[in-house]
Amino acid sequence: MAEKILIVDDDLETLRLVGLMLQRQGYQIVVANNGNQALSVAHTEQPDLVVLDVMMPDMDGFAVTRQLRAQPETTNVPILMFSAKSQVDDKVAGYEAGVDDYLTKPVHPVELVARIKALLNRGKSRQPAGAAVEHAHTIGVLAPKGGLGVSSLVLNLALAYHQKNKIDLVAAETRPGHGSWGIELGFANPSGLCNLLRLKTSEINTAAVERELIQTTYGFRLLMASSRKKDVELVTATAQLDLVIQQIQLLTDLILLDLGTIEMPMFDRMLALCHELILVTEPYPSTVQHTRLLIEELNERGFGKSRPVTLVIVNRVRADVQLSITQVQDRLGMPITQVIPPAPEQAFQVGLRNVPLIMVQPDGLLAQQFYKLAEFIGQKLKK
């Protein structure tokens, strides 16, 4: 039976054009031209997906989304918000209301169909309507620029957190061609992420993702990206990456995402999948300035308000040639949770021994700081 899509828009021409295009793709179409009608049609027709406008006369798309999510029979139906409202605040409001994806008008029909197919495929992996879906708590780790040690922090925090809390955990690299964990841990050309990004969206499910997760000897699992520059071209596989993270959220209790920097494609969508962020910086004036600007952008996306941001400093040189902790906090207007000390000798040993940084000296100061950060994160999750 053809999958059923509910299109909600007060513009009749949009209803006609989008409906006709999707019918040609083989979908069954039902329509509504206002919010109240959308809720009624969704209740009676039980669509497989909703394409929803924001601006409508009686009830806007955000309110419709919240009501759909509040009803057991529609709580798990994928919702694609399709609107001319393109400001960051609008997108944040959509994701916070509960939409699965946000697409700005006008859009190429091919992209619209691709997004719809990806959401329908994702919906197939969800539990039946009315059942509670448990999604892993997802923490994104990023920096205002490259070279600040985000990947190393994610790997070592994953190890420290698992050892301290003994929960199922997945750490994932998200940038094809920029992987570093494989080299550090002695894996020959890891390609788990790239293998998944090469799949069709219809082929990405929990089983496919689970096959690419590497079980480490330390008790947690990794999704690793290759370090081959030719794989950077896969950075455009944004629908696949979205689905991969969604599937991991069904497979574990906690996810740590190596997001790198704000320049990555799908940055907004990756942020939408995160429940909180760890922001990595260093105590140099220019880096602190970049960090302040990034904090402002994150605030616009709802972080620092409903979703927490933890600030971590990674030190690389001696303290007398850098800003003090107090100076950094004053310039950024937020507290520093943890300072990771410089450890060049241990970093050198990582490449020789193929172990995470904190395993070189498990009882040393560096390891202690990671365990303190893991404890801080753990206490927040228990609240």
C-alpha positions as CSV (number, residue, x, y, z in Angstrom):
1,M,0.0,0.0,0.0
2,A,1.2,3.5,-0.9
3,E,2.5,5.6,2.0
4,K,0.1,8.3,3.0
5,I,1.3,11.9,3.3
6,L,-0.7,14.7,4.9
7,I,0.1,18.2,3.4
8,V,-1.0,21.2,5.5
9,D,-0.8,24.6,3.9
10,D,-3.2,27.6,3.7
11,D,-2.0,28.3,0.2
12,L,-4.1,26.2,-2.2
13,E,-1.6,26.5,-5.0
14,T,1.1,25.0,-2.8
15,L,-1.3,22.1,-1.8
16,R,-1.9,21.4,-5.5
17,L,1.7,21.5,-6.7
18,V,3.2,19.6,-3.8
19,G,0.4,17.1,-3.8
20,L,0.7,16.5,-7.5
21,M,4.5,16.1,-7.3
22,L,4.2,13.5,-4.5
23,Q,1.4,11.6,-6.2
24,R,3.7,11.2,-9.2
25,Q,6.2,9.6,-6.8
26,G,3.6,7.1,-5.8
27,Y,2.4,8.5,-2.5
28,Q,-1.2,8.7,-1.3
29,I,-2.0,12.4,-0.5
30,V,-4.5,13.9,1.9
31,V,-4.6,17.7,2.5
32,A,-5.6,20.3,5.0
33,N,-5.6,24.1,4.7
34,N,-5.6,25.1,8.3
35,G,-4.3,23.9,11.7
36,N,-7.6,22.6,13.1
37,Q,-8.4,20.7,9.9
38,A,-4.9,19.2,10.0
39,L,-5.4,17.8,13.5
40,S,-8.8,16.3,12.4
41,V,-7.4,14.8,9.2
42,A,-4.4,13.4,11.1
43,H,-6.7,11.7,13.6
44,T,-8.9,10.1,11.0
45,E,-6.4,9.3,8.2
46,Q,-3.4,8.3,10.3
47,P,-0.8,9.5,7.8
48,D,2.7,8.1,7.6
49,L,4.2,11.7,7.4
50,V,3.1,15.3,7.7
51,V,4.4,18.2,5.5
52,L,3.4,21.2,7.6
53,D,3.5,25.0,6.9
54,V,4.2,27.5,9.7
55,M,2.0,30.5,8.9
56,M,-1.7,29.7,8.9
57,P,-4.6,31.8,10.0
58,D,-6.1,29.8,12.9
59,M,-3.2,27.9,14.4
60,D,0.4,28.1,13.4
61,G,2.5,25.1,12.5
62,F,4.4,25.1,15.8
63,A,1.1,24.7,17.7
64,V,-0.1,22.0,15.4
65,T,3.2,20.1,15.9
66,R,2.9,20.3,19.7
67,Q,-0.7,18.9,19.5
68,L,0.3,16.1,17.2
69,R,3.2,15.1,19.5
70,A,0.8,15.2,22.5
71,Q,-1.7,12.7,20.9
72,P,-0.7,9.0,21.3
73,E,-1.8,8.1,17.7
74,T,0.4,10.8,16.1
75,T,3.2,11.2,18.6
76,N,5.7,9.3,16.4
77,V,4.5,10.5,12.9
78,P,7.5,12.2,11.1
79,I,6.8,15.9,10.6
80,L,8.6,18.0,7.9
81,M,8.1,21.7,8.5
82,F,8.0,23.4,5.1
83,S,7.9,27.1,5.4
84,A,9.0,30.4,3.9
85,K,10.2,31.5,7.4
86,S,13.9,31.0,7.2
87,Q,15.3,32.7,10.3
88,V,17.3,30.6,12.8
89,D,14.8,31.4,15.5
90,D,12.0,29.9,13.4
91,K,14.0,26.7,12.8
92,V,14.8,26.4,16.5
93,A,11.2,26.9,17.4
94,G,10.2,24.2,14.9
95,Y,12.7,21.6,16.3
96,E,11.8,22.5,19.9
97,A,8.1,22.0,19.0
98,G,9.0,18.5,17.8
99,V,9.4,18.6,14.0
100,D,11.9,16.1,12.5
101,D,13.1,18.3,9.8
102,Y,12.8,21.9,8.6
103,L,12.9,22.9,5.0
104,T,12.7,26.5,3.7
105,K,10.6,27.5,0.6
106,P,11.3,27.7,-2.2
107,V,13.1,24.3,-2.6
108,H,14.1,22.1,-5.5
109,P,11.5,19.3,-5.9
110,V,14.3,16.7,-5.8
111,E,15.4,17.9,-2.4
112,L,11.9,17.9,-1.0
113,V,11.3,14.3,-2.2
114,A,14.7,13.2,-0.7
115,R,13.9,14.7,2.7
116,I,10.5,13.0,2.6
117,K,12.0,9.6,1.7
118,A,14.6,10.0,4.5
119,L,11.9,10.8,7.1
120,L,9.7,7.9,6.0
121,N,12.6,5.5,6.2
122,R,13.4,6.8,9.7
123,G,9.7,6.4,10.7
124,K,9.8,2.7,9.8
125,S,12.4,2.2,12.5
126,R,10.2,3.8,15.2
127,Q,8.0,1.9,17.6
128,P,4.2,1.6,16.9
129,A,2.1,4.6,17.5
130,G,1.4,5.2,21.2
131,A,4.6,3.4,22.4
132,A,7.3,5.4,24.2
133,V,10.4,5.8,22.1
134,E,13.7,6.0,24.1
135,H,16.3,8.1,22.4
136,A,19.8,8.2,23.7
137,H,20.9,11.4,25.4
138,T,23.1,13.1,22.8
139,I,26.0,15.4,23.6
140,G,27.7,17.3,20.8
141,V,31.3,18.4,21.2
142,L,32.6,21.3,19.1
143,A,35.0,24.2,19.0
144,P,35.1,27.6,17.3
145,K,37.9,26.6,15.1
146,G,40.0,23.5,14.2
147,G,43.0,22.2,16.1
148,L,41.7,22.6,19.6
149,G,41.5,18.9,20.4
150,V,37.8,18.1,20.0
151,S,38.3,14.6,18.7
152,S,40.8,13.7,21.5
153,L,38.4,15.1,24.1
154,V,35.5,13.1,22.8
155,L,37.4,9.8,22.7
156,N,38.9,10.2,26.2
157,L,35.7,11.6,27.7
158,A,33.9,8.5,26.3
159,L,36.4,6.2,28.0
160,A,36.3,8.1,31.3
161,Y,32.5,8.3,31.3
162,H,32.0,4.6,30.6
163,Q,34.5,3.6,33.3
164,K,32.8,5.8,35.8
165,N,29.1,5.1,35.0
166,K,29.2,1.7,33.3
167,I,26.4,2.5,30.8
168,D,26.1,1.7,27.1
169,L,27.8,4.5,25.2
170,V,28.7,5.3,21.5
171,A,31.2,7.9,20.4
172,A,30.8,9.0,16.8
173,E,32.9,11.0,14.4
174,T,30.7,12.9,12.0
175,R,33.2,14.3,9.4
176,P,34.1,11.9,6.5
177,G,37.8,12.2,5.6
178,H,38.7,13.9,8.9
179,G,38.8,10.8,11.2
180,S,41.6,10.6,13.8
181,W,40.5,7.8,16.2
182,G,41.5,5.0,13.8
183,I,45.0,6.3,13.6
184,E,45.3,6.8,17.3
185,L,43.9,3.4,18.2
186,G,45.7,1.5,15.4
187,F,42.8,0.6,13.1
188,A,43.7,0.2,9.5
189,N,41.6,2.6,7.4
190,P,38.4,2.6,9.5
191,S,35.5,3.3,7.2
192,G,32.3,2.8,9.3
193,L,30.9,6.3,8.8
194,C,31.8,6.4,5.1
195,N,30.2,3.0,4.5
196,L,26.9,4.3,5.9
197,L,27.1,7.6,4.0
198,R,27.4,5.7,0.8
199,L,24.1,3.8,1.3
200,K,20.8,4.9,0.0
201,T,18.6,6.4,2.7
202,S,16.2,3.4,2.4
203,E,19.1,1.1,3.4
204,I,20.0,2.9,6.6
205,N,18.5,1.2,9.6
206,T,19.6,0.1,13.0
207,A,21.0,-3.2,11.7
208,A,23.1,-1.4,9.1
209,V,24.4,1.1,11.7
210,E,25.1,-1.6,14.3
211,R,27.3,-3.5,11.8
212,E,29.6,-0.4,11.5
213,L,30.0,0.2,15.2
214,I,33.4,-1.0,16.6
215,Q,33.3,-2.5,20.1
216,T,36.5,-1.3,21.9
217,T,38.3,-3.2,24.6
218,Y,37.4,-0.3,26.9
219,G,33.7,-1.2,26.9
220,F,32.2,1.5,24.7
221,R,31.6,1.5,20.9
222,L,32.9,3.8,18.2
223,L,31.6,5.0,14.8
224,M,34.8,6.0,13.0
225,A,35.4,8.1,10.0
226,S,38.3,7.5,7.6
227,S,41.2,9.9,7.3
228,R,41.4,9.6,3.5
229,K,40.9,13.0,1.9
230,K,39.0,11.5,-1.0
231,D,36.2,10.7,1.4
232,V,35.6,14.3,2.2
233,E,33.2,14.4,-0.8
234,L,30.8,12.4,1.4
235,V,30.2,15.5,3.5
236,T,27.3,16.2,1.1
237,A,25.5,13.0,2.2
238,T,23.5,15.0,4.8
239,A,20.3,13.0,4.7
240,Q,22.3,9.8,5.3
241,L,24.2,11.4,8.2
242,D,20.9,12.5,9.8
243,L,19.6,9.0,9.6
244,V,22.7,7.4,11.0
245,I,22.6,9.6,14.1
246,Q,18.9,8.9,14.5
247,Q,19.6,5.2,14.4
248,I,22.4,5.4,16.9
249,Q,20.0,7.1,19.2
250,L,17.9,3.9,19.2
251,L,20.9,1.7,19.9
252,T,22.5,3.1,23.1
253,D,22.0,5.2,26.2
254,L,24.4,8.0,25.6
255,I,26.1,9.4,22.4
256,L,29.1,11.7,22.2
257,L,29.3,13.4,18.8
258,D,32.5,14.8,17.5
259,L,31.0,17.8,15.6
260,G,34.3,19.6,14.9
261,T,33.5,23.2,14.0
262,I,30.5,25.2,12.9
263,E,31.6,25.0,9.2
264,M,30.4,21.4,8.8
265,P,27.4,20.9,6.5
266,M,24.1,20.0,8.3
267,F,25.5,21.8,11.4
268,D,22.0,23.1,12.3
269,R,20.5,19.6,12.0
270,M,23.3,18.0,14.1
271,L,22.6,20.7,16.8
272,A,18.9,19.8,16.7
273,L,19.8,16.2,17.5
274,C,21.8,17.2,20.5
275,H,20.4,17.5,24.0
276,E,23.4,19.5,25.2
277,L,26.9,20.7,24.0
278,I,30.4,20.7,25.3
279,L,32.3,23.7,23.9
280,V,36.1,23.4,23.7
281,T,38.3,26.5,23.7
282,E,41.8,27.6,24.6
283,P,43.0,30.6,26.7
284,Y,44.3,32.8,23.8
285,P,42.7,36.2,23.1
286,S,41.7,35.5,19.4
287,T,40.3,32.0,20.2
288,V,38.3,33.4,23.1
289,Q,36.9,36.0,20.8
290,H,35.9,33.3,18.3
291,T,34.4,31.4,21.2
292,R,32.3,34.3,22.3
293,L,30.9,34.7,18.8
294,L,30.1,31.0,18.7
295,I,28.3,31.2,22.0
296,E,26.1,34.0,20.7
297,E,25.2,31.8,17.7
298,L,24.5,28.8,19.9
299,N,22.2,31.0,22.1
300,E,20.2,31.9,19.0
301,R,19.7,28.1,18.5
302,G,18.4,27.6,22.0
303,F,21.6,26.4,23.7
304,G,22.5,27.9,27.0
305,K,18.8,28.2,27.8
306,S,16.7,25.0,27.5
307,R,19.8,23.0,26.4
308,P,23.0,23.4,28.5
309,V,26.5,24.3,27.2
310,T,29.5,23.1,29.2
311,L,32.7,25.1,28.6
312,V,36.0,23.3,28.7
313,I,39.5,24.7,28.2
314,V,42.3,22.6,26.6
315,N,45.7,23.9,27.6
316,R,48.7,23.3,25.3
317,V,51.4,25.5,26.7
318,R,52.6,26.9,30.1
319,A,50.3,29.2,32.0
320,D,52.5,32.4,31.8
321,V,51.8,32.9,28.1
322,Q,48.0,32.7,28.1
323,L,44.9,34.3,29.6
324,S,44.0,33.3,33.1
325,I,40.9,31.3,33.8
326,T,39.2,34.3,35.4
327,Q,40.0,36.4,32.3
328,V,38.5,33.8,30.0
329,Q,35.3,33.5,32.1
330,D,34.9,37.3,32.2
331,R,35.3,37.6,28.4
332,L,32.9,34.8,27.7
333,G,30.3,35.5,30.5
334,M,30.1,31.9,31.5
335,P,31.9,29.5,33.9
336,I,34.7,27.1,32.8
337,T,33.7,23.6,34.0
338,Q,37.1,21.9,33.4
339,V,40.6,22.7,32.4
340,I,42.5,19.9,30.5
341,P,46.3,20.4,31.2
342,P,49.1,20.1,28.6
343,A,50.6,16.6,28.3
344,P,52.9,16.5,25.3
345,E,54.8,13.4,26.6
346,Q,51.6,11.4,26.9
347,A,50.4,12.6,23.5
348,F,53.6,11.3,22.0
349,Q,53.0,7.9,23.6
350,V,49.5,7.7,22.1
351,G,50.9,7.1,18.6
352,L,53.4,4.6,19.8
353,R,51.0,2.5,22.0
354,N,47.7,3.0,20.1
355,V,45.8,3.8,23.3
356,P,43.6,6.7,24.3
357,L,45.5,9.6,25.9
358,I,44.3,8.9,29.5
359,M,45.4,5.3,29.4
360,V,49.1,6.3,29.1
361,Q,49.0,7.4,32.7
362,P,45.6,6.3,34.1
363,D,46.3,7.8,37.5
364,G,47.9,11.0,36.3
365,L,46.6,14.6,36.4
366,L,45.3,14.5,32.9
367,A,43.2,11.4,33.5
368,Q,41.9,12.9,36.7
369,Q,40.6,16.0,34.8
370,F,38.7,13.8,32.3
371,Y,37.2,11.8,35.1
372,K,36.1,15.0,36.8
373,L,34.5,16.1,33.6
374,A,32.8,12.7,33.2
375,E,31.5,13.0,36.8
376,F,30.1,16.5,36.1
377,I,28.3,15.3,33.0
378,G,27.0,12.3,34.9
379,Q,25.6,14.3,37.7
380,K,23.7,16.6,35.3
381,L,22.1,13.6,33.6
382,K,20.9,12.2,36.9
383,K,19.0,15.3,37.7
